Amino acid sequence: MASALAQSLVSGTWLRLKACEAPTCHWAYYDRSPAGRGRWCSMAVCGARAKMRRYRAK
């Protein structure tokens, strides 16, 4: 883990390492989205749940 963090600091990809925004998850992940604006570790799980909650709240 420490080696991967050091490599990301050297290569400048540190900003792409993020924590999932889901309240029950918070896993660390590497954001591979083109704009670097990913919010969830998995769109199929955490992202889908968040979007469904927001949809049902409307």
Predicted model as a PDB file, atoms N, CA, C, CB and O in Angstrom, pLDDT in the B-factor column:
MODEL        1                                                                  
ATOM      1  N   MET A   1       0.825  -1.183   0.000  1.00 71.00           N  
ATOM      2  CA  MET A   1       0.000   0.000   0.000  1.00 71.00           C  
ATOM      3  C   MET A   1       0.871   1.250   0.000  1.00 71.00           C  
ATOM      4  CB  MET A   1      -0.939  -0.004   1.201  1.00 71.00           C  
ATOM      5  O   MET A   1       0.614   2.197  -0.743  1.00 71.00           O  
ATOM      6  N   ALA A   2       1.891   1.244   0.830  1.00 81.00           N  
ATOM      7  CA  ALA A   2       2.778   2.408   0.910  1.00 81.00           C  
ATOM      8  C   ALA A   2       3.488   2.641  -0.412  1.00 81.00           C  
ATOM      9  CB  ALA A   2       3.804   2.227   2.031  1.00 81.00           C  
ATOM     10  O   ALA A   2       3.697   3.785  -0.817  1.00 81.00           O  
ATOM     11  N   SER A   3       3.856   1.570  -1.078  1.00 83.00           N  
ATOM     12  CA  SER A   3       4.525   1.685  -2.378  1.00 83.00           C  
ATOM     13  C   SER A   3       3.588   2.299  -3.414  1.00 83.00           C  
ATOM     14  CB  SER A   3       5.016   0.305  -2.857  1.00 83.00           C  
ATOM     15  O   SER A   3       4.001   3.155  -4.197  1.00 83.00           O  
ATOM     16  N   ALA A   4       2.333   1.865  -3.422  1.00 75.00           N  
ATOM     17  CA  ALA A   4       1.358   2.415  -4.368  1.00 75.00           C  
ATOM     18  C   ALA A   4       1.116   3.894  -4.101  1.00 75.00           C  
ATOM     19  CB  ALA A   4       0.034   1.641  -4.288  1.00 75.00           C  
ATOM     20  O   ALA A   4       0.984   4.674  -5.043  1.00 75.00           O  
ATOM     21  N   LEU A   5       1.054   4.291  -2.842  1.00 78.00           N  
ATOM     22  CA  LEU A   5       0.879   5.697  -2.498  1.00 78.00           C  
ATOM     23  C   LEU A   5       2.083   6.528  -2.932  1.00 78.00           C  
ATOM     24  CB  LEU A   5       0.649   5.850  -0.997  1.00 78.00           C  
ATOM     25  O   LEU A   5       1.926   7.633  -3.452  1.00 78.00           O  
ATOM     26  N   ALA A   6       3.272   6.000  -2.721  1.00 84.00           N  
ATOM     27  CA  ALA A   6       4.483   6.716  -3.131  1.00 84.00           C  
ATOM     28  C   ALA A   6       4.529   6.886  -4.649  1.00 84.00           C  
ATOM     29  CB  ALA A   6       5.739   5.971  -2.645  1.00 84.00           C  
ATOM     30  O   ALA A   6       4.893   7.951  -5.146  1.00 84.00           O  
ATOM     31  N   GLN A   7       4.163   5.845  -5.376  1.00 83.00           N  
ATOM     32  CA  GLN A   7       4.151   5.926  -6.840  1.00 83.00           C  
ATOM     33  C   GLN A   7       3.127   6.948  -7.317  1.00 83.00           C  
ATOM     34  CB  GLN A   7       3.849   4.550  -7.455  1.00 83.00           C  
ATOM     35  O   GLN A   7       3.384   7.675  -8.277  1.00 83.00           O  
ATOM     36  N   SER A   8       1.987   7.014  -6.672  1.00 79.00           N  
ATOM     37  CA  SER A   8       0.959   7.973  -7.093  1.00 79.00           C  
ATOM     38  C   SER A   8       1.398   9.406  -6.815  1.00 79.00           C  
ATOM     39  CB  SER A   8      -0.369   7.684  -6.377  1.00 79.00           C  
ATOM     40  O   SER A   8       1.062  10.317  -7.572  1.00 79.00           O  
ATOM     41  N   LEU A   9       2.138   9.608  -5.746  1.00 83.00           N  
ATOM     42  CA  LEU A   9       2.667  10.947  -5.461  1.00 83.00           C  
ATOM     43  C   LEU A   9       3.677  11.371  -6.529  1.00 83.00           C  
ATOM     44  CB  LEU A   9       3.324  10.983  -4.065  1.00 83.00           C  
ATOM     45  O   LEU A   9       3.662  12.511  -6.992  1.00 83.00           O  
ATOM     46  N   VAL A  10       4.553  10.442  -6.912  1.00 88.00           N  
ATOM     47  CA  VAL A  10       5.591  10.737  -7.908  1.00 88.00           C  
ATOM     48  C   VAL A  10       4.980  10.962  -9.281  1.00 88.00           C  
ATOM     49  CB  VAL A  10       6.618   9.599  -7.971  1.00 88.00           C  
ATOM     50  O   VAL A  10       5.405  11.863 -10.003  1.00 88.00           O  
ATOM     51  N   SER A  11       3.993  10.161  -9.653  1.00 84.00           N  
ATOM     52  CA  SER A  11       3.407  10.254 -10.995  1.00 84.00           C  
ATOM     53  C   SER A  11       2.350  11.351 -11.117  1.00 84.00           C  
ATOM     54  CB  SER A  11       2.796   8.929 -11.374  1.00 84.00           C  
ATOM     55  O   SER A  11       1.912  11.662 -12.225  1.00 84.00           O  
ATOM     56  N   GLY A  12       1.938  11.935 -10.005  1.00 78.00           N  
ATOM     57  CA  GLY A  12       0.953  13.014 -10.052  1.00 78.00           C  
ATOM     58  C   GLY A  12      -0.489  12.554 -10.108  1.00 78.00           C  
ATOM     59  O   GLY A  12      -1.376  13.350 -10.416  1.00 78.00           O  
ATOM     60  N   THR A  13      -0.741  11.293  -9.817  1.00 77.00           N  
ATOM     61  CA  THR A  13      -2.111  10.776  -9.848  1.00 77.00           C  
ATOM     62  C   THR A  13      -2.739  10.727  -8.463  1.00 77.00           C  
ATOM     63  CB  THR A  13      -2.131   9.392 -10.465  1.00 77.00           C  
ATOM     64  O   THR A  13      -3.793  10.116  -8.289  1.00 77.00           O  
ATOM     65  N   TRP A  14      -2.121  11.348  -7.490  1.00 79.00           N  
ATOM     66  CA  TRP A  14      -2.606  11.349  -6.112  1.00 79.00           C  
ATOM     67  C   TRP A  14      -4.034  11.869  -6.014  1.00 79.00           C  
ATOM     68  CB  TRP A  14      -1.693  12.187  -5.235  1.00 79.00           C  
ATOM     69  O   TRP A  14      -4.818  11.363  -5.212  1.00 79.00           O  
ATOM     70  N   LEU A  15      -4.383  12.868  -6.814  1.00 82.00           N  
ATOM     71  CA  LEU A  15      -5.719  13.458  -6.752  1.00 82.00           C  
ATOM     72  C   LEU A  15      -6.803  12.494  -7.222  1.00 82.00           C  
ATOM     73  CB  LEU A  15      -5.766  14.719  -7.585  1.00 82.00           C  
ATOM     74  O   LEU A  15      -7.982  12.714  -6.947  1.00 82.00           O  
ATOM     75  N   ARG A  16      -6.428  11.446  -7.915  1.00 85.00           N  
ATOM     76  CA  ARG A  16      -7.409  10.460  -8.378  1.00 85.00           C  
ATOM     77  C   ARG A  16      -7.712   9.399  -7.334  1.00 85.00           C  
ATOM     78  CB  ARG A  16      -6.916   9.794  -9.639  1.00 85.00           C  
ATOM     79  O   ARG A  16      -8.645   8.617  -7.518  1.00 85.00           O  
ATOM     80  N   LEU A  17      -6.960   9.345  -6.249  1.00 86.00           N  
ATOM     81  CA  LEU A  17      -7.248   8.420  -5.164  1.00 86.00           C  
ATOM     82  C   LEU A  17      -8.295   9.067  -4.268  1.00 86.00           C  
ATOM     83  CB  LEU A  17      -5.954   8.056  -4.360  1.00 86.00           C  
ATOM     84  O   LEU A  17      -8.061  10.136  -3.705  1.00 86.00           O  
ATOM     85  N   LYS A  18      -9.440   8.423  -4.137  1.00 90.00           N  
ATOM     86  CA  LYS A  18     -10.567   9.022  -3.420  1.00 90.00           C  
ATOM     87  C   LYS A  18     -11.227   8.016  -2.492  1.00 90.00           C  
ATOM     88  CB  LYS A  18     -11.595   9.573  -4.406  1.00 90.00           C  
ATOM     89  O   LYS A  18     -10.944   6.819  -2.543  1.00 90.00           O  
ATOM     90  N   ALA A  19     -12.107   8.522  -1.646  1.00 91.00           N  
ATOM     91  CA  ALA A  19     -12.925   7.679  -0.780  1.00 91.00           C  
ATOM     92  C   ALA A  19     -14.356   7.735  -1.294  1.00 91.00           C  
ATOM     93  CB  ALA A  19     -12.840   8.136   0.718  1.00 91.00           C  
ATOM     94  O   ALA A  19     -14.847   8.800  -1.668  1.00 91.00           O  
ATOM     95  N   CYS A  20     -15.015   6.599  -1.310  1.00 93.00           N  
ATOM     96  CA  CYS A  20     -16.396   6.515  -1.777  1.00 93.00           C  
ATOM     97  C   CYS A  20     -17.281   7.422  -0.923  1.00 93.00           C  
ATOM     98  CB  CYS A  20     -16.906   5.050  -1.730  1.00 93.00           C  
ATOM     99  O   CYS A  20     -17.119   7.481   0.296  1.00 93.00           O  
ATOM    100  N   GLU A  21     -18.210   8.124  -1.557  1.00 91.00           N  
ATOM    101  CA  GLU A  21     -19.097   9.049  -0.844  1.00 91.00           C  
ATOM    102  C   GLU A  21     -20.313   8.382  -0.216  1.00 91.00           C  
ATOM    103  CB  GLU A  21     -19.558  10.115  -1.778  1.00 91.00           C  
ATOM    104  O   GLU A  21     -21.088   9.041   0.477  1.00 91.00           O  
ATOM    105  N   ALA A  22     -20.489   7.087  -0.448  1.00 91.00           N  
ATOM    106  CA  ALA A  22     -21.629   6.388   0.148  1.00 91.00           C  
ATOM    107  C   ALA A  22     -21.471   6.366   1.667  1.00 91.00           C  
ATOM    108  CB  ALA A  22     -21.750   4.938  -0.413  1.00 91.00           C  
ATOM    109  O   ALA A  22     -20.392   6.041   2.164  1.00 91.00           O  
ATOM    110  N   PRO A  23     -22.522   6.706   2.416  1.00 88.00           N  
ATOM    111  CA  PRO A  23     -22.410   6.788   3.873  1.00 88.00           C  
ATOM    112  C   PRO A  23     -22.056   5.461   4.543  1.00 88.00           C  
ATOM    113  CB  PRO A  23     -23.697   7.294   4.443  1.00 88.00           C  
ATOM    114  O   PRO A  23     -21.517   5.461   5.649  1.00 88.00           O  
ATOM    115  N   THR A  24     -22.341   4.354   3.910  1.00 90.00           N  
ATOM    116  CA  THR A  24     -22.051   3.052   4.519  1.00 90.00           C  
ATOM    117  C   THR A  24     -20.822   2.382   3.928  1.00 90.00           C  
ATOM    118  CB  THR A  24     -23.237   2.139   4.365  1.00 90.00           C  
ATOM    119  O   THR A  24     -20.531   1.239   4.281  1.00 90.00           O  
ATOM    120  N   CYS A  25     -20.091   3.045   3.047  1.00 91.00           N  
ATOM    121  CA  CYS A  25     -18.977   2.404   2.341  1.00 91.00           C  
ATOM    122  C   CYS A  25     -17.623   3.021   2.712  1.00 91.00           C  
ATOM    123  CB  CYS A  25     -19.191   2.503   0.833  1.00 91.00           C  
ATOM    124  O   CYS A  25     -16.894   2.468   3.535  1.00 91.00           O  
ATOM    125  N   HIS A  26     -17.292   4.151   2.113  1.00 84.00           N  
ATOM    126  CA  HIS A  26     -16.030   4.863   2.312  1.00 84.00           C  
ATOM    127  C   HIS A  26     -14.790   4.062   1.929  1.00 84.00           C  
ATOM    128  CB  HIS A  26     -15.916   5.275   3.736  1.00 84.00           C  
ATOM    129  O   HIS A  26     -13.718   4.294   2.487  1.00 84.00           O  
ATOM    130  N   TRP A  27     -14.913   3.123   0.989  1.00 90.00           N  
ATOM    131  CA  TRP A  27     -13.749   2.410   0.470  1.00 90.00           C  
ATOM    132  C   TRP A  27     -12.899   3.383  -0.326  1.00 90.00           C  
ATOM    133  CB  TRP A  27     -14.173   1.197  -0.408  1.00 90.00           C  
ATOM    134  O   TRP A  27     -13.417   4.328  -0.920  1.00 90.00           O  
ATOM    135  N   ALA A  28     -11.615   3.155  -0.337  1.00 88.00           N  
ATOM    136  CA  ALA A  28     -10.705   3.955  -1.165  1.00 88.00           C  
ATOM    137  C   ALA A  28     -10.706   3.353  -2.568  1.00 88.00           C  
ATOM    138  CB  ALA A  28      -9.243   3.991  -0.557  1.00 88.00           C  
ATOM    139  O   ALA A  28     -10.757   2.134  -2.727  1.00 88.00           O  
ATOM    140  N   TYR A  29     -10.649   4.206  -3.574  1.00 89.00           N  
ATOM    141  CA  TYR A  29     -10.625   3.729  -4.958  1.00 89.00           C  
ATOM    142  C   TYR A  29      -9.867   4.717  -5.833  1.00 89.00           C  
ATOM    143  CB  TYR A  29     -12.062   3.524  -5.496  1.00 89.00           C  
ATOM    144  O   TYR A  29      -9.634   5.863  -5.447  1.00 89.00           O  
ATOM    145  N   TYR A  30      -9.487   4.252  -7.015  1.00 87.00           N  
ATOM    146  CA  TYR A  30      -8.821   5.100  -7.998  1.00 87.00           C  
ATOM    147  C   TYR A  30      -9.865   5.562  -9.008  1.00 87.00           C  
ATOM    148  CB  TYR A  30      -7.644   4.342  -8.704  1.00 87.00           C  
ATOM    149  O   TYR A  30     -10.498   4.739  -9.669  1.00 87.00           O  
ATOM    150  N   ASP A  31     -10.043   6.859  -9.130  1.00 89.00           N  
ATOM    151  CA  ASP A  31     -11.053   7.433 -10.016  1.00 89.00           C  
ATOM    152  C   ASP A  31     -10.561   7.384 -11.460  1.00 89.00           C  
ATOM    153  CB  ASP A  31     -11.384   8.888  -9.602  1.00 89.00           C  
ATOM    154  O   ASP A  31      -9.640   8.109 -11.834  1.00 89.00           O  
ATOM    155  N   ARG A  32     -11.180   6.527 -12.265  1.00 87.00           N  
ATOM    156  CA  ARG A  32     -10.800   6.378 -13.671  1.00 87.00           C  
ATOM    157  C   ARG A  32     -11.700   7.168 -14.621  1.00 87.00           C  
ATOM    158  CB  ARG A  32     -10.827   4.918 -14.053  1.00 87.00           C  
ATOM    159  O   ARG A  32     -11.573   7.046 -15.839  1.00 87.00           O  
ATOM    160  N   SER A  33     -12.593   7.964 -14.079  1.00 89.00           N  
ATOM    161  CA  SER A  33     -13.485   8.735 -14.943  1.00 89.00           C  
ATOM    162  C   SER A  33     -12.674   9.780 -15.720  1.00 89.00           C  
ATOM    163  CB  SER A  33     -14.607   9.419 -14.107  1.00 89.00           C  
ATOM    164  O   SER A  33     -11.684  10.299 -15.205  1.00 89.00           O  
ATOM    165  N   PRO A  34     -13.086  10.091 -16.951  1.00 90.00           N  
ATOM    166  CA  PRO A  34     -12.325  11.033 -17.773  1.00 90.00           C  
ATOM    167  C   PRO A  34     -12.122  12.405 -17.122  1.00 90.00           C  
ATOM    168  CB  PRO A  34     -13.016  11.212 -19.089  1.00 90.00           C  
ATOM    169  O   PRO A  34     -11.046  12.991 -17.246  1.00 90.00           O  
ATOM    170  N   ALA A  35     -13.122  12.913 -16.445  1.00 89.00           N  
ATOM    171  CA  ALA A  35     -13.021  14.240 -15.845  1.00 89.00           C  
ATOM    172  C   ALA A  35     -12.475  14.203 -14.414  1.00 89.00           C  
ATOM    173  CB  ALA A  35     -14.378  14.906 -15.854  1.00 89.00           C  
ATOM    174  O   ALA A  35     -12.213  15.253 -13.827  1.00 89.00           O  
ATOM    175  N   GLY A  36     -12.305  13.009 -13.855  1.00 86.00           N  
ATOM    176  CA  GLY A  36     -11.818  12.903 -12.485  1.00 86.00           C  
ATOM    177  C   GLY A  36     -12.841  13.304 -11.451  1.00 86.00           C  
ATOM    178  O   GLY A  36     -12.482  13.779 -10.374  1.00 86.00           O  
ATOM    179  N   ARG A  37     -14.116  13.119 -11.762  1.00 89.00           N  
ATOM    180  CA  ARG A  37     -15.192  13.525 -10.854  1.00 89.00           C  
ATOM    181  C   ARG A  37     -15.974  12.350 -10.282  1.00 89.00           C  
ATOM    182  CB  ARG A  37     -16.138  14.447 -11.569  1.00 89.00           C  
ATOM    183  O   ARG A  37     -17.120  12.525  -9.870  1.00 89.00           O  
ATOM    184  N   GLY A  38     -15.391  11.169 -10.248  1.00 90.00           N  
ATOM    185  CA  GLY A  38     -16.080  10.007  -9.703  1.00 90.00           C  
ATOM    186  C   GLY A  38     -16.428  10.211  -8.245  1.00 90.00           C  
ATOM    187  O   GLY A  38     -15.683  10.859  -7.510  1.00 90.00           O  
ATOM    188  N   ARG A  39     -17.546   9.667  -7.824  1.00 91.00           N  
ATOM    189  CA  ARG A  39     -17.998   9.856  -6.440  1.00 91.00           C  
ATOM    190  C   ARG A  39     -18.111   8.546  -5.679  1.00 91.00           C  
ATOM    191  CB  ARG A  39     -19.333  10.562  -6.424  1.00 91.00           C  
ATOM    192  O   ARG A  39     -18.053   8.542  -4.449  1.00 91.00           O  
ATOM    193  N   TRP A  40     -18.272   7.428  -6.391  1.00 90.00           N  
ATOM    194  CA  TRP A  40     -18.504   6.147  -5.745  1.00 90.00           C  
ATOM    195  C   TRP A  40     -17.474   5.123  -6.201  1.00 90.00           C  
ATOM    196  CB  TRP A  40     -19.919   5.646  -6.039  1.00 90.00           C  
ATOM    197  O   TRP A  40     -16.963   5.196  -7.319  1.00 90.00           O  
ATOM    198  N   CYS A  41     -17.176   4.168  -5.324  1.00 91.00           N  
ATOM    199  CA  CYS A  41     -16.214   3.132  -5.657  1.00 91.00           C  
ATOM    200  C   CYS A  41     -16.753   2.234  -6.771  1.00 91.00           C  
ATOM    201  CB  CYS A  41     -15.873   2.299  -4.416  1.00 91.00           C  
ATOM    202  O   CYS A  41     -15.988   1.718  -7.585  1.00 91.00           O  
ATOM    203  N   SER A  42     -18.059   2.055  -6.800  1.00 90.00           N  
ATOM    204  CA  SER A  42     -18.690   1.219  -7.818  1.00 90.00           C  
ATOM    205  C   SER A  42     -20.024   1.835  -8.220  1.00 90.00           C  
ATOM    206  CB  SER A  42     -18.889  -0.233  -7.302  1.00 90.00           C  
ATOM    207  O   SER A  42     -20.913   2.006  -7.387  1.00 90.00           O  
ATOM    208  N   MET A  43     -20.154   2.160  -9.471  1.00 88.00           N  
ATOM    209  CA  MET A  43     -21.420   2.716  -9.938  1.00 88.00           C  
ATOM    210  C   MET A  43     -22.523   1.665  -9.858  1.00 88.00           C  
ATOM    211  CB  MET A  43     -21.283   3.240 -11.380  1.00 88.00           C  
ATOM    212  O   MET A  43     -23.689   2.002  -9.653  1.00 88.00           O  
ATOM    213  N   ALA A  44     -22.159   0.399 -10.018  1.00 91.00           N  
ATOM    214  CA  ALA A  44     -23.152  -0.674  -9.988  1.00 91.00           C  
ATOM    215  C   ALA A  44     -23.725  -0.896  -8.586  1.00 91.00           C  
ATOM    216  CB  ALA A  44     -22.533  -1.965 -10.498  1.00 91.00           C  
ATOM    217  O   ALA A  44     -24.842  -1.396  -8.454  1.00 91.00           O  
ATOM    218  N   VAL A  45     -22.991  -0.537  -7.554  1.00 91.00           N  
ATOM    219  CA  VAL A  45     -23.467  -0.772  -6.192  1.00 91.00           C  
ATOM    220  C   VAL A  45     -23.743   0.555  -5.488  1.00 91.00           C  
ATOM    221  CB  VAL A  45     -22.439  -1.599  -5.394  1.00 91.00           C  
ATOM    222  O   VAL A  45     -24.902   0.932  -5.311  1.00 91.00           O  
ATOM    223  N   CYS A  46     -22.703   1.253  -5.092  1.00 92.00           N  
ATOM    224  CA  CYS A  46     -22.873   2.481  -4.301  1.00 92.00           C  
ATOM    225  C   CYS A  46     -23.545   3.593  -5.101  1.00 92.00           C  
ATOM    226  CB  CYS A  46     -21.521   2.966  -3.790  1.00 92.00           C  
ATOM    227  O   CYS A  46     -24.425   4.278  -4.581  1.00 92.00           O  
ATOM    228  N   GLY A  47     -23.149   3.778  -6.338  1.00 90.00           N  
ATOM    229  CA  GLY A  47     -23.745   4.826  -7.162  1.00 90.00           C  
ATOM    230  C   GLY A  47     -25.206   4.561  -7.450  1.00 90.00           C  
ATOM    231  O   GLY A  47     -26.028   5.476  -7.397  1.00 90.00           O  
ATOM    232  N   ALA A  48     -25.537   3.317  -7.752  1.00 93.00           N  
ATOM    233  CA  ALA A  48     -26.926   2.968  -8.037  1.00 93.00           C  
ATOM    234  C   ALA A  48     -27.810   3.169  -6.808  1.00 93.00           C  
ATOM    235  CB  ALA A  48     -27.021   1.521  -8.521  1.00 93.00           C  
ATOM    236  O   ALA A  48     -28.942   3.640  -6.920  1.00 93.00           O  
ATOM    237  N   ARG A  49     -27.293   2.812  -5.645  1.00 92.00           N  
ATOM    238  CA  ARG A  49     -28.065   2.996  -4.407  1.00 92.00           C  
ATOM    239  C   ARG A  49     -28.323   4.473  -4.138  1.00 92.00           C  
ATOM    240  CB  ARG A  49     -27.328   2.366  -3.213  1.00 92.00           C  
ATOM    241  O   ARG A  49     -29.438   4.857  -3.785  1.00 92.00           O  
ATOM    242  N   ALA A  50     -27.295   5.298  -4.305  1.00 91.00           N  
ATOM    243  CA  ALA A  50     -27.445   6.735  -4.053  1.00 91.00           C  
ATOM    244  C   ALA A  50     -28.431   7.362  -5.027  1.00 91.00           C  
ATOM    245  CB  ALA A  50     -26.089   7.443  -4.153  1.00 91.00           C  
ATOM    246  O   ALA A  50     -29.264   8.179  -4.635  1.00 91.00           O  
ATOM    247  N   LYS A  51     -28.338   6.984  -6.285  1.00 92.00           N  
ATOM    248  CA  LYS A  51     -29.255   7.539  -7.276  1.00 92.00           C  
ATOM    249  C   LYS A  51     -30.690   7.075  -7.035  1.00 92.00           C  
ATOM    250  CB  LYS A  51     -28.809   7.148  -8.683  1.00 92.00           C  
ATOM    251  O   LYS A  51     -31.631   7.841  -7.242  1.00 92.00           O  
ATOM    252  N   MET A  52     -30.863   5.833  -6.601  1.00 93.00           N  
ATOM    253  CA  MET A  52     -32.210   5.327  -6.310  1.00 93.00           C  
ATOM    254  C   MET A  52     -32.787   6.040  -5.098  1.00 93.00           C  
ATOM    255  CB  MET A  52     -32.186   3.800  -6.069  1.00 93.00           C  
ATOM    256  O   MET A  52     -33.971   6.377  -5.097  1.00 93.00           O  
ATOM    257  N   ARG A  53     -31.977   6.281  -4.058  1.00 91.00           N  
ATOM    258  CA  ARG A  53     -32.452   7.028  -2.898  1.00 91.00           C  
ATOM    259  C   ARG A  53     -32.901   8.428  -3.286  1.00 91.00           C  
ATOM    260  CB  ARG A  53     -31.364   7.107  -1.837  1.00 91.00           C  
ATOM    261  O   ARG A  53     -33.947   8.899  -2.838  1.00 91.00           O  
ATOM    262  N   ARG A  54     -32.107   9.092  -4.121  1.00 91.00           N  
ATOM    263  CA  ARG A  54     -32.443  10.456  -4.548  1.00 91.00           C  
ATOM    264  C   ARG A  54     -33.710  10.451  -5.399  1.00 91.00           C  
ATOM    265  CB  ARG A  54     -31.271  11.086  -5.340  1.00 91.00           C  
ATOM    266  O   ARG A  54     -34.539  11.351  -5.267  1.00 91.00           O  
ATOM    267  N   TYR A  55     -33.873   9.472  -6.253  1.00 96.00           N  
ATOM    268  CA  TYR A  55     -35.061   9.358  -7.104  1.00 96.00           C  
ATOM    269  C   TYR A  55     -36.315   9.137  -6.248  1.00 96.00           C  
ATOM    270  CB  TYR A  55     -34.892   8.198  -8.120  1.00 96.00           C  
ATOM    271  O   TYR A  55     -37.343   9.775  -6.474  1.00 96.00           O  
ATOM    272  N   ARG A  56     -36.226   8.237  -5.274  1.00 95.00           N  
ATOM    273  CA  ARG A  56     -37.392   7.936  -4.423  1.00 95.00           C  
ATOM    274  C   ARG A  56     -37.753   9.100  -3.517  1.00 95.00           C  
ATOM    275  CB  ARG A  56     -37.122   6.699  -3.576  1.00 95.00           C  
ATOM    276  O   ARG A  56     -38.913   9.246  -3.130  1.00 95.00           O  
ATOM    277  N   ALA A  57     -36.772   9.931  -3.173  1.00 95.00           N  
ATOM    278  CA  ALA A  57     -37.040  11.083  -2.313  1.00 95.00           C  
ATOM    279  C   ALA A  57     -37.839  12.173  -3.030  1.00 95.00           C  
ATOM    280  CB  ALA A  57     -35.734  11.661  -1.803  1.00 95.00           C  
ATOM    281  O   ALA A  57     -38.471  13.012  -2.388  1.00 95.00           O  
ATOM    282  N   LYS A  58     -37.805  12.154  -4.354  1.00 88.00           N  
ATOM    283  CA  LYS A  58     -38.535  13.187  -5.129  1.00 88.00           C  
ATOM    284  C   LYS A  58     -39.982  12.982  -5.032  1.00 88.00           C  
ATOM    285  CB  LYS A  58     -38.132  13.189  -6.579  1.00 88.00           C  
ATOM    286  O   LYS A  58     -40.754  13.745  -5.613  1.00 88.00           O  
TER     287      LYS A  58                                                      
ENDMDL                                                                          
END                                                                             
